[in-house]
Amino acid sequence: MPGPGDSSTAPAPPTAAITPRCPRCGYDQSGAFATWTDACPLNSRCTECGLDFAVCDVMNPRRTDLPWLYEHTPGWRPGFGRAVRTLGRALLPWWYWAGVGLACRVSIARLLVWAVLLFGTVHAAGSAVRTYHVVDYLTLVSRKVPSEYLWMSIANAWLTPLVRIDWFGGSAWSFRFPFGSWGWQALAALAPLPLVPAMLLLLGSSRAVTRVRAAHIARAAFMQLTIFILPATLYALTALDQSQRAWTANAGQPFIDLLRHWGGHVMAACGLWWMAFWYFAIVRGFRLPKGPLVWALLMVAAVLLAAIAATLDPRFGLMLP
C-alpha cells in the first residue's frame, strides 16, 4: 500500500477561486452572487453598468472561446489558419463583432502575435521579391558592386517605406524616415487611430458613458489595424512590377507614387471600413447605452483630427479652392 507521503494519495491542490466580474465594466459581482442562497440564476445584471450577462460565462471564462479567433489559439501554436480566419471576419466588422462578445476573454499577447504574423507575412513576401530584383539588377549592371552598396540596397528592400538607408561611400551612412513623402492621405489615415480608444477610456472614467474594460478597448484598438491590410498588400504587389527593377536607386518609389495617385481612393475605402468597424464595436461589441450617439460624436472628433493632420502636408493646401 502506498505510504502517507505517496503523491498518488495526496489530494489535488485547490484551484484558484474565480472572482466573478462584469464582462463589460469589470465590476466585482461577488457581493451580488453571495445573496444567492437557494439557487443560482442563469442570468444576472451588473449593479454598476446594468449589463445583462450569463452567469456561466462569468464563472467559466473559457466557455466562450471561439474556434476561429486567433486570441483563443491553444498553447503556443502559430495558428496560421486562425490568423487568416480572424482577418476574414475582421474585414467584415459586423460579422466579427457578432461573434466576439464581452464574455470572450482577451489575450493581448496573442493580439500582438496576430499583428506581427499577418503584416509580417505580407511585407516579407513583397520584400523577398524586391531582394531578388536588387541582386538581379546589380548583377546585370556590374559585377564589381561594393558590398556596402549591395547590403544597403537589400536593407532598403526590406525596410521601405518605413525607413530609408543611404550610403555615401566609406563610413558615411544616413537613416531617414520618409513619412513626409507618403502624402496627406497617410497622415490623415494615421492620426485618428489612437483617438477613439483614448476617448473611450476617458469617457468611461468620467461616467458620461458606461465604462468598458481596458482589455476590450485594447482588443478593438489592435483589430482596427486591419485597416492597413489593403495598403500593405498594394505595397507588396508593387514588387511584381518588372519595370521597377532598379530598387537600388528608388526603393519604395512605386508605392509612394501609388499613394499620390490613388491615395484618396484608398483612404476613402479604408476610412469607411474604419468607421463601420468602430460602429459595430461600440454598438454590438461593447453594447454601450446610446451607442450610436457615442459613435457619432467620436467620428466627428476623428474627422476633425484627420483634417488637421492632412494640413501638415503642404501639398494638401494646393487641393483646396
C-alpha positions, 0 to 999 in steps of 0.5 A: 500500500502506498505510504502517507507521503505517496503523491498518488494519495495526496489530494489535488491542490485547490484551484484558484477561486474565480472572482466573478466580474462584469464582462463589460465594466469589470465590476466585482459581482461577488457581493451580488452572487453571495445573496444567492442562497437557494439557487443560482440564476442563469442570468444576472445584471451588473449593479454598476453598468446594468449589463445583462450577462450569463452567469456561466460565462462569468464563472467559466471564462473559457466557455466562450472561446471561439474556434476561429479567433486567433486570441483563443489559439491553444498553447503556443501554436502559430495558428496560421489558419486562425490568423487568416480566419480572424482577418476574414471576419475582421474585414467584415466588422459586423460579422466579427463583432457578432461573434466576439462578445464581452464574455470572450476573454482577451489575450493581448499577447496573442493580439500582438502575435496576430499583428506581427504574423499577418503584416509580417507575412505580407511585407516579407513576401513583397520584400523577398521579391524586391531582394531578388530584383536588387541582386538581379539588377546589380548583377546585370549592371556590374559585377564589381558592386561594393558590398556596402552598396549591395547590403544597403540596397537589400536593407532598403528592400526590406525596410521601405517605406518605413525607413530609408538607408543611404550610403555615401561611400566609406563610413558615411551612412544616413537613416531617414524616415520618409513619412513626409513623402507618403502624402496627406492621405497617410497622415490623415489615415494615421492620426485618428487611430489612437483617438477613439480608444483614448476617448473611450477610456476617458469617457468611461472614467468620467461616467458620461458613458458606461465604462468598458474594460481596458482589455476590450478597448485594447482588443478593438484598438489592435483589430482596427489595424486591419485597416492597413491590410489593403495598403500593405498588400498594394505595397507588396504587389508593387514588387511584381512590377518588372519595370521597377527593377532598379530598387537600388536607386528608388526603393519604395518609389512605386508605392509612394507614387501609388499613394499620390495617385490613388491615395484618396481612393484608398483612404476613402475605402479604408476610412469607411471600413474604419468607421463601420468597424468602430460602429459595430464595436461600440454598438454590438461589441461593447453594447454601450447605452446610446451607442450610436450617439457615442459613435457619432460624436467620436467620428466627428472628433476623428474627422476633425483630427484627420483634417488637421493632420492632412494640413501638415502636408503642404501639398494638401493646401494646393487641393483646396479652392 
